[in-house]
Amino acid sequence: MNSSLKRTSSRPVAAQPPAPRVVTRWILSRPETLTEIEQLRLKSVLANCPELDAPTGHVRSFAHMLADRQGERLPERLEAVRQEDLPPQFRGRHRSRP
């Protein structure tokens, strides 16, 4: 065996996780516009970070509401987010209307 091809460790090589900016782009993109590899990598990220599942669902639901021009659903969407037990970094600041 060529000495330059020998493994120096018995540990498996792990892929480097995608940058937060890349994951954010995948979440904010229409799922059908992602390549198959991007879809698989996002699925892997969500499997390894379940805290992103609920926010991803809310983002996509909100995007559908906007794309379909269903603004009347905004109070319902906001209430769904408020009811979710999201980590602090995913909770927005909202003011109650008088």
Secondary structure, DSSP 8 states (H G I E B T S, - for coil): --GGG--S-SS--------HHHHHHHHHS-GGGS-HHHHHHHHHHHHH-GGGHHHHHHHHHHHHHHHTT-GGGHHHHHHHHHHS---GGG--------
